[in-house]
Amino acid sequence: MDRHKVGIVGFRGYSGAEAVRILERHPHAEPVLMEHRADTQDVPALPYRYPVIPCTPDAAAAEGLSAVFLATPAEVSMELAPAMLGRGIKVIDLSGAFRLRTPEVYLRWYKAQHTAPALLAEAAYGLPEFFRSSIAGARLVANPGCYPTAANLAIAPLVAAGVVDRAAGIVCDAKSGVSGAGRKATLKTSFCEVTENFTAYSILEHRHVPEILQNSQIEEAELSFTAHLLPVHRGILETIYFQTLEREPGALTELYQKRYSLEPFVRIYPPGRVPDLRSVAHTNFCDIGVTLDGASGRAVVVSAIDNLVKGAAGQAVQNLNLVLGLAETEGLL
């Protein structure tokens, strides 16, 4: 089988660098580094053996790229995606630029105008466990946010099965490693601010909330989501609380097992057992465990992923495999 050349824009950032690492071991793809920075004089030397080409549609076409990863801010993705698509190159966007369905919703949560609104309806939402068939035929894939990946995989099957007391609401208490904030230096992610500390942020206005609402089919009033910054490098762990209409011991675990029995990257724990960050570090797995108190109807789900892999670059490669007609697990197991 021929090897596909895959451009990586934003390869200097954490998610982009993770994509390079994964594609290095991919049997049917190889990374091509694409430089979109105007000034790289103060950028450290690259630890890669791959050539760097300009981040232009002409350069991408001349290199024969099959696809491009955009590990860039949303405003950069909105500029680059239409141009790359115009040259027949598949785009997998790791930013939030194309995850939502309307420019109005985007404006509310991202506090900015969408500059490529015509692509919102076209973009396939890149959560393969839910949207595999639409991803496979897409030329533009919106890679999900890290928090919504863990949340939707845990919440959506419960809502679809009708076992959640929606009037009681769902509480999602989410914690992420610092790499989720990106590589750009800021005060809040500096060592002295993060170490020996634990903070909540973007309370009631986190931009990942609409992805959870959109893909778990719940209303904003039914979800309380709070993100927290952990003093660790990588990983996301979400503790999700809800009242359930199901009272049988083990029933919720069985529901998950049935829903994900054929999914290569979702692992369900036995009743009462839950994952931790170490279980998923450096993997493309989402691990889920649920505990149910049948007497009171209280239930707690713990969902864990590596924010740089299943929450970003690993899921992007999973989507790449689908788009290119490759086995979904290539380069990831």
VEXDOBA-608945 format. One record per atom (N, C-alpha, C, O): z, y, x. Coordinates in steps of 0.001 Angstrom, whole numbers, plus 500000, padded with zeros to 6 digits. Each point is the difference from the previous one (the first is absolute). Example, Ala and Ser with C-alpha at 12.3 -4.5 7.8 and 13.67 -1.06 7.14 Angstrom:
BEGIN
507800494310513190 500000501190499110 500000501200500900 500665499981501036 498615501069498614 500060501190500820 500730501090499230 500169501108500509 
***
This chain:
BEGIN
500000498799500848 500000501201499152 500000501246500880 500714500056501001 498484500947498626 499945501243500755 501336500721499933 500756499862499038 499515500912502010 501201500834500015 499658501370499423 498985500601500351 501870499875498770 499813501305499374 500702501069500832 501147499823500411 498172501264499830 500622501143500651 500688500863498942 499406500363498986 501857499951501279 500804500754499036 500557501240500691 500770499900500955 498832501270498548 500510501237500568 501422500277499559 500366499720498859 500437500828502036 501380500378499670 500177501474500340 500014500397501166 500121500396497782 500277501423500157 501505500179499846 500594499537499026 500015501137501940 501453500118499992 500665498891500783 501131499612499708 498162499877501290 500516498867500787 501179500382500869 500668499117500538 499613502169499618 501150500432500803 501301499967499191 501088500043500575 498805499882498109 501196499950499159 500535498592499875 499379499055500488 501765500789498863 500647498692499906 499163499002499204 499810498867500442 499686501537498390 499208499076499180 498670499682500667 499559498850499993 499797502164500586 498745499771500691 500159499080501194 499178499111500219 501876501099500552 500264499133501156 500276498567499557 499589499050500667 501109500795498207 500263498662499466 498693499327499576 499830498794500181 499245501995499251 498697499448499620 499228499506501215 499364498947499951 500691501812501141 499351499557501240 500607498682500459 499279499071500363 502045500851499621 500679498780500448 499566498787499190 499767498930500562 500122501229498117 499626498879499148 498537499616500222 499674498817500099 499452502175499979 498577499709500170 499693499400501374 498987499321500169 501876500925500802 499808499394501320 500010498473499930 499346499339500806 501384500105498245 500078498547499890 499176499458498831 500047498806499706 499204502064499634 499188499588498856 498766499254500510 499306500509500881 500403498310498597 498878499218500521 498623500546499638 499011499637500636 500906501233498352 498688500448499541 499881501520499927 499087500516499356 501813500197501289 499943501459500006 500501500529501334 500805499358500675 498717501807499693 500482500652501215 500144501491499750 499182500589499293 501849500032501276 500241501417499737 499108500901500844 499688499700501152 499919501397498246 499314501084500690 500818501261499755 500204500388498850 500264500251502205 500873501158499865 499156501249499741 499012500252500689 501397500521498305 499254501193499605 500907501223500116 501028500087499328 498587500846501523 500837501169500288 499665501146499054 498871500491499977 502125499931499242 499783501120499091 500777501239500399 499917501029499329 500835498882501755 500750501162500462 499089500930500795 499171499546500789 500985501728499001 499178500963500732 500467500156501438 499185500237500892 502113499635499347 500555500205501333 500896498820500350 501018499776499346 498608499473501678 500796498835500407 500561500168501409 500388499014500627 499660502219499879 500460500221501362 501435499541500221 500332499469501059 500518500739497937 501417499658500143 500348498636499422 501177499664499862 497792499539499793 500232498687499418 500158498967501119 499199499998500934 501812499123499002 500184498988501041 498777499098500157 499202499845499075 500670499571502096 498887499080500269 500053498817499036 501076499543499614 497751499973500007 499932498907499031 500241498652500661 499495499754501095 501280499357498250 500244498666500559 498951498988499548 500285498803499955 498503501654499707 498983499126499433 498815499854500942 499729500873500825 499575498009499037 498795499746500779 498742500342499208 498889499739500462 501271500830498377 498868500257499124 499442501399500217 500740500916500361 497946499256499418 499411501334500129 500450500906498863 500356499536498917 499621501742501347 500314501000498976 498717500754499676 499337500523500896 500311499530497806 498802500710499585 500405501170499116 501100500005499446 498035500977500415 500334501133499123 500153499550498553 499366499037499569 501470501659499697 500216499667498591 498982500758499156 500330500972499322 498426498562500736 498925500589499194 499222498883499322 499948498889500526 499451501374498329 499177498976499340 498854499515500878 499666498815499987 499725502104500783 498892499606500863 500468499031501079 499332499003500274 501814501287500339 500523499115501042 500386498647499418 499775498962500623 500808501051498178 500389498746499351 498780499148499692 500013498788500214 498932501846499281 498779499259499677 499330499474501263 499522498866500028 500444501961501018 499378499575501258 500737498824500622 499386499142500634 501934500818499186 500807498903500550 499863498736499167 500406498924500440 499023501190498354 499828498840499140 501284499549499328 500231498803499832 500606502153499781 501280499650499378 499784499414498607 499190500498499218 501546498444500494 499993499438498650 500962500733499086 499758500122498799 501338500366501774 501041500662499213 500776500940500894 499940499913501226 500794500993498132 500852500949500706 501373500016499346 500112500053498775 500934499899502048 501360500245499532 500302501476500212 499786500527501091 500706500140497876 500438501378500135 501522500040499969 500607500060498931 500002499907502249 501453500115500122 500316501461500294 500500500348501069 499194500488497956 500004501449500165 500748500657498846 500255499356498982 500096501915501167 500560500717498847 499007500036498853 498794499866500212 501710500314498571 499149499941498813 498866501011500051 498879499694499593 501397501506500902 498956501022500017 498867499627500962 498845500355499764 501481498935501316 498972499536500932 499194498874499363 498777499958500133 501899499136499182 499303498905499328 499026500507498947 498901499466499855 501504501567499408 499112500550498974 498748500614500604 498952500053499355 501158500406501871 498836500558500690 499109498905500573 498776500082499908 501839498884500686 499231498985500716 499404498931499091 498887499534500244 501841500070498708 499549498872499178 498616500210499398 499160499109500127 500553502025499223 498661500161499425 498896499926501044 498932499448499737 501316501102501438 498983499995501049 499725498588500510 498845499636500217 502202499569499974 499819498623500458 499324499151498931 499118499198500307 501288500972498455 499373499257498905 498519500349499889 499173499152499667 500507502108500615 498622500429499937 499093499331501011 498780499992499836 501810499444501217 499232499255500999 500103498493499794 499623499222500877 500885500369497966 500056498581499678 501127499245500674 499946498775500114 501079501945500337 501128499376500703 501177499865499035 500393500973499356 500164497829500545 501163499768499137 501196500788500536 500160500164501210 500668500314497880 501162500799500392 501263499386499417 500085499729498802 500887500059502064 501342499605499565 500939501109500428 500247500203501189 500269500507497831 500784501197500263 501489499689499909 500477499520498972 500259500755502111 501430499721500039 500847501173499533 501224499893499934 498138501226499741 500754501146499494 500141499897498487 499576499018499390 501023502004500014 500148500012498551 498848500677499275 500105500280498805 498803499987501893 498930500829499440 499368499423498746 499643500754499094 500209497918500829 499226499407498906 500789498967499190 499404499172499310 501909500869500767 500815499003499304 500200500309498524 500217499085499206 499715502171500416 500272500402498630 498684500191499252 498939500123500611 501145499902498062 498781499929499201 499410501361499616 498814500075499681 501972500991500340 499479501300499588 500451501078500981 501051499870500627 498147501209499508 500415501100500879 501242500715499480 500744500595500780 499485499353497910 501185500652499430 501275499294500461 500973500650500381 499015498021499583 501172499253500470 500190500206501495 501126500143500475 497775499872500261 500084500245501447 500625501365500275 500881500114500852 498682500906498446 500532501348500205 501497500049499730 500749500636500741 499682498698498209 501425500046499665 500874499418501110 501021500585500359 498578498262500183 500865499295500942 499747500373501461 500923499949500812 497852500422499534 499680500347501383 499970501508500235 499849500451501135 500295500323497797 500069501469500105 498777500584500690 500115500976500742 498712498437499021 498764500482500601 498823499618499114 500051499011499270 498891501787500804 498792499696499249 499259498831500649 499943499895501226 499495499237497952 499200498903500522 498581500502500245 499377500569499104 500111499223502109 498696500542500361 498856498995499858 498848500345500263 501445498436499332 498945499002499751 500313499233498717 500083498772500025 500091501931498856 500468499353498766 499031498967499440 500418499102499269 498293501007501058 499029499050499463 500259498580500490 499552499040499374 501174500815501751 500246498671500563 501249499337499424 500227498814500238 500585501929499009 501245499428499493 499736498835499047 500685498979500062 498342501169499073 499708498940499030 499358498795500665 500118498879499506 499203501346501616 499311498903500678 500923499166500875 499822498786500098 501153501836500533 500826499315500994 500742498814499397 500625500120498946 499303498743501723 500777498829499595 501397500124500594 500156500312501180 500856499442497995 501369500030500511 500255498718500784 499879498900499462 500474501249501809 499983498877500918 501246499137500046 500546499753501075 499906499787497775 501086499019499948 499367498679499581 499843499754498804 499791499394502140 499199498801499681 500640499086498971 499292499365499218 502022500556500766 500677499118499056 499730500384498548 500161499174499101 499433502068500665 499706500471498647 498519500293499777 499495499822498892 499809500622502144 498651500545499811 498964499379500935 499070500671500445 501099498066499840 499136499319500975 498514500117499656 499187500284500879 500452499504497870 498587499967499636 499348501373500146 498852500089500434 501857500981499212 499416501332500134 499929500439501453 499099500751500372 501834498796500453 499971500328501427 498792499363500672 499335500631500822 500385498128498828 498924499258500648 498647500678499829 499143499880500876 500643500826498023 498720500643499762 499994501486500298 499038500690499662 502023499825500968 500152501449500167 499397500488501305 499919499267500986 499659501997498995 499615500646501253 501093500965500473 500002500433501152 500940499901497929 501148500839500341 501257499336499468 500111499730498804 500841500007502093 501270499383499625 501128500956500358 500091500475501132 500765499802497893 501190500824500223 501163499073500336 500570499360499117 499775500575502156 501119499155500414 501291500532499380 500262501199500090 500554497949499284 501209500487499313 501019500601500959 499982499733501202 500900501077498243 501138500473500764 500956498857500302 499984498968499329 500849501224501686 500916498933500415 501077499743498950 500242498849499636 500410502207499871 501008499813498957 499419499356498740 500603499064499473 498245501402500023 499443499377498788 499576498549500189 500026499225499044 499586500394502166 499644498596500227 501185499101499696 499884499049499227 501259501254501383 501198499191499761 500472500109498559 500450499015499414 499449502188500011 500487500211498638 499115499311498966 500506499292499130 498188500906500954 499103499425498995 499993498477500034 499960499360498950 500078500058502234 500020498539500081 501261499433499354 499993498881499487 501089501898500540 501249499539499384 500079500318498512 500465499174499215 499084502019500386 500220500484498630 498916499539499032 500309499573498887 498429500508501520 498892499778499063 500043498644499295 499769499952498792 500517498937501911 500051498719499271 501080499960498930 499818499367498960 501295501298501282 501088500020499022 499607500791498765 500254499575498873 499122501581501346 499564500831498877 498922499282499197 500033499996498770 499013499398501930 498904499299499319 500519498837499160 499446499695498944 501621499655501530 500563498863499277 500926500424498864 500435499162499211 499870502133500701 500844500497498913 501465499637500124 500699499904498992 499787499888502241 501400499589500172 500911501161500401 501198499803500204 498244501406499911 500796501164500370 500396500764498744 499165500268499136 502119500080500771 500460500897498936 499620501414500429 500771500677500681 498052499761498924 499471501257500499 500793501205499530 499991501039500661 500685498845498226 500824501106499517 501165500285500939 500498501124500058 499935497849500679 501109500160500942 499540500568501336 500828500433500802 497863499574499449 499461500573501224 500032499049501179 500674498970499975 498590501395501052 499928499248501253 500401500946501124 499496501120500079 501397498442500777 500437500788501154 499467499337501261 500273498827500254 498968501925500533 499451499492501257 500611500789501150 499700501178500197 501157498152500553 500715500591501132 499274499532501263 500167498856500421 499027502025500184 499070499595501051 500397500594501351 500388501164500097 499502497997500949 500352500451501352 498875499655500954 499429498912499934 500251502024500959 498892499793500933 500405500329501424 500844500863500241 498541498437500693 500114500355501405 499284501305500290 499174500450499207 501140500159501928 499530501349500308 498497500058500244 499395501058499823 499995497849500573 498555500017500255 499206500318498744 498843500412500089 501765499403498733 499324500335498758 499707501480499853 499145500387499204 501555500445501554 499773501441499944 498865500452500896 499660501182500025 499745497881500717 498902500358500894 500485500379501379 501201500113500246 497831500085500667 500332500235501405 500213501472500345 500598500313501030 498921500588498123 500132501412500304 501469500391500085 500801499653499132 499536501072501926 501398500361500242 500499500992498954 499362501020499738 501803498659499663 500673500916499084 501497499932500269 500491499047500605 500221501964498944 501449500015500215 500667498828499307 500859499346500591 498761500369498157 500703498982499227 499810498590500545 500803499113499711 498135500669501080 499786498663500564 500321499950501485 499702499003500658 500894502040499879 500395499982501411 501179499059500198 500730499709499052 499458499820502158 501018498990500280 501395500437499556 500713499231499355 499676501979500980 501364500441499701 500255500147498504 501142499883499554 497801500373499661 500155500104498556 500060498636499326 500661499836498975 498644499181501608 499865498702499349 501070499005500423 500552499286499162 499743500664502121 500917498973500480 501394500172499402 500486501122499858 500149497768499796 501325499979499380 500039500848498722 501009500633499689 497879499365499584 499909500819498798 499252499220498926 499348498998500292 500749501465498468 499311499367498879 499851501064498928 500998500524499507 497765499803500124 499781501134499121 499045499672498857 499098499175500150 501106501474498715 499065499941498874 499096501220500070 500405501050500498 498364498814499003 499072501123500065 499008499953498842 499835498967499350 499511502157500404 498989500156498934 500505499462498657 499271499317499280 501971500996500398 500612499471498787 499283500548498765 499838501211499855 499738497893499263 499303500285498744 498607500598500190 499374500407499021 500127499655502213 498666500562500210 499222499276501102 499063500567500562 501305498210499749 499284499287501055 498578499705499545 499785499547498876 499249500708501991 498587499879499610 499534498569499790 498882499784499530 501945499234500805 499636498608499733 500361499559498578 499561498941499552 501230501857499745 500422499622498650 498817499734499070 500015498981499310 498956501881500629 498920499740499041 499243498704500255 499418499435499074 500580500085502166 499364498703500277 500771498856499340 499410499027499532 501908501106500438 500806498970499353 499781500046498493 499810498964499363 500215502235500073 499783500151498561 498621499477499605 499859499282499011 499141501080501760 498614499654499685 499763498502500035 499294499462499147 501287499860501829 499652498599500218 501017499007499454 499704498809499894 501489501664499759 500944499137499296 500008500283498500 500719499351499240 498474501623500343 499830500308498573 501326500387499344 500371499469498954 500336501472501688 501233500526499429 499921501517499950 499161500614500659 501724499982498553 500030501443499847 500973500619501006 500921499345500489 498845501924499800 500846500681500984 501467499984499590 500880499850500847 499389500303497859 501385500018499525 500692498653500151 501225499923499906 498008499014500325 500572498659500126 500364499644501440 500615498961500238 499017501881500722 500209499669501410 500802501074500711 499683501186499913 501355498394500786 500715500874500927 499760499460501400 500454498908500341 498820501873500477 499632499561501350 500572500976501015 499796501209499891 500916498267501092 500519500833501078 499690499347501337 500317498832500223 499062501935500663 499668499525501345 501101500406500975 500603501066499877 499644498051501098 501007500266501024 499400499710501377 499125499147500145 501359501572500850 499544499814501379 501052499209500780 501130500446500198 498452498366500235 500877499142500799 499858500324501490 498919500402500429 502119499437500357 499901500231501447 499452498775500732 500600499509500957 498240500006498570 499310498881500651 498532500370500132 499534500938499353 499740498336501475 498598500314500265 499111499674498825 499248500861499543 500815497899499945 499059499559498974 500699499173498942 501093499472500209 498240500428498640 500503499174498904 500333500807498761 500445501144500087 499333498245498756 500416500577498718 500767498940499226 499554498858499898 501589501514499561 500772499132499133 500336500781498745 500593501077500062 499017498363498784 500251500651498722 500903499115499151 499730498816499801 501339501782499706 500912499328499083 499753500573498614 500194501193499766 499375497949499317 499526500441498689 500928499442498921 500190498788499901 500383502103499296 500983499634498991 499408500195498600 499333501002499742 500908498047499362 499529500137498623 500777499064499088 500637499053500462 499308501214498258 500527499101498982 498852499099499530 498895500473499736 501382498241500166 498964499063499609 500298499364498648 501156499809499621 497790499875499676 500126499286498729 500072498496500225 500214499230499063 499605500361502189 500035498579500361 501421499619500411 500624500700500798 499887498196498663 501366499599500304 500096498653500730 501066499650500507 497861499615499548 500041498673500622 500073500110501521 499190500705500601 501764498611500034 500082500008501465 498702499487500619 499456498984499569 500061501717501431 498788499579500696 498707500390499324 498926499801500568 501147500753498223 498772500295499255 499168501087500678 498773499905500042 501883501118500485 499247501082500648 499355499515501299 498875500380500326 501842498785500401 499414499419501211 498778499158499650 498981500061500688 501122499165498259 498860499185499562 498821500869499587 498845499649500241 501454501484499138 498939500925499609 499235500479501234 498769499994500018 501976500421501014 499363500433501244 499217498859500656 498873500193500455 501726498637499590 499330498866500644 498678499673499327 499015499691500670 500965500376498010 498767499728499273 498962501080500266 498824499700500202 501614501562499797 499064501110500190 499388499993501397 498820500313500159 501968499333500852 499530500126501379 499758498654500694 499927499946501227 499951498996498020 499876498665500599 498783499858500903 500018499208500942 498930501546498783 498774499901500794 499820501167500964 498955500119500640 502044500732499468 499883501175500861 500484499689501417 501135499560500181 498018500665500820 500382499619501369 501047500915500630 500641499615500978 499544501595498477 500883500948500669 501206500419499170 500643501003500311 499671498250498645 501220500259499231 500866498748500033 499553498916499623 501680501239500827 500939498869500096 501191500268499073 500629501055500063 499660497974499083 501084500124499023 501194499161500448 499860498822500330 501309501801499676 501212499325500442 500653499247498837 499776500351498842 501020498628501446 500738499287498947 500977500951499294 500387501018500575 500014498664498194 500917500871499256 501251500342500804 500632499127500594 499711502157499412 501203500440500699 499810500314501460 500889500586500617 497978499044499964 499721500325501395 499034501177500065 499094500119499175 501112500756501820 499165501199500098 499556500202501452 500681499561500927 498174501106499266 499500500235501360 500702501160500679 500718500775499369 499056499325501942 500432501165500761 498825500485500848 498933499385499985 501247501697500746 498899500570500769 499506499059501088 498802499924500271 502118499369500343 499608499104501092 499062498903499513 499191499486500772 500913500154497953 499182498917499451 498518500354499987 499150499113500072 500535502175499836 498599500416499820 499460500828501160 498820500351499997 501998499966500982 499563500860501102 498777499420500701 499963498815500332 499037502038499889 498756499645500700 499176498959499241 499201499286500605 500986500619498076 499211499065499197 499365500750498830 500365501139499707 498682498207499631 499359500567498815 500604499445498709 499383500085498938 501812499353501153 500637499421498817 500782501045499211 500529500963500555 499527498816498135 500994500645499145 500938498895499523 499566499056499340 501704501060500991 500997499009499599 500811500546498826 500431501153500015 499771498012498975 500681500422498776 501078498989499633 499764498791500001 501418501721499684 501075499161499493 500669500673498821 500135501224499984 500287498002499027 500591500580498798 501306499284499658 500122498783500137 500845502010499416 501293499481499558 500235500446498559 499853501178499676 500511497877499469 500175500278498570 501394499593499553 500469498900500291 500190502021498987 501246499680499318 499668499783498527 499817500961499252 500106497780500335 499566499676498655 500916500533498918 499540500295498897 501755499837501392 500943500453498984 499774501457499613 500074500355498823 499650500486502169 499861501430499732 498550500462499949 499719501096499517 499354498081500977 498603500395500057 499676500914501163 498905500558500070 502044499600500846 499728500808501192 499179499186500991 500267498818500216 498736501820500383 499167499324500994 499738500940501163 499869501212499828 500060498205501352 499717500761501223 498911499273500765 500120498810500290 498818501912500034 498916499462500817 500016500721501343 500138501222500054 499720498022501021 499835500577501330 498605499654500490 499608498834500031 499645502203500353 498623499847500470 499902500611501384 500422501138500205 499025498120500754 499960500471501383 498608499828500594 499346498977499795 500213502034500941 498744499936500739 500171500704501339 500978500717500211 498072499077500687 499865500834501188 499113501174499603 498844499799499626 501675501415500449 499248501161499517 498712500249500780 499070500603499465 500856498945501788 498797500203500796 498973498887499819 498843500157500390 501568498719499021 499079498869499850 499628499859498524 498987500558499579 501799498715499621 499668499905498577 500013501376499331 499316500211498999 501457500717501550 500043501347499454 498924500925500508 499925501147499561 499222498386501370 498963500883500543 498870499186500633 499074499581499305 500996500195502007 498862499450500737 499687498554499641 498829499631499918 502191499542499867 499749498608499641 499311499894498654 499060499221499835 501403501557499208 499356500001498694 498576500549500095 499110499554499275 500674501421501623 498647500521500207 499077498906500518 498845499916499584 501655499243501322 499194498888500504 499781498962498902 498912499434499890 502100500317499308 499848499103498846 498883500495499087 499180499214499526 500796502098500232 498936500595499188 498653499945500712 498972499739499374 501036500502501919 498764499899500782 499380498618499861 498792499873499796 502028499098500314 499501498632499870 499322499781498650 498947499367499921 501658501156499028 499405499859498666 498678500759499899 499020499482499464 500957501735501049 498804500835499924 498839499378500764 498850500087499569 501451499285501568 498954499422500846 499690498544499656 499151499382500643 501523500069498356 499736498626499597 500579498963500931 499502498876500066 501554501489500662 500673499086500927 501207499358499304 500422500453498936 500119498505501662 501240499417499494 501096501047500044 500153500695501004 500604499425497932 500953501088499847 501089500012501071 500554501053500313 499749497790500244 501086499898500959 499556500195501451 500836499969500903 497861500231499338 499497500113501370 500732501101500774 500103501134499533 500397498522501644 500667500957500866 501431500312499617 500665500786500675 499821498605498246 501315500377499472 501015498866500017 501189500244499796 498379498542500439 500918498859500072 499907499328501368 500698499018500255 
***
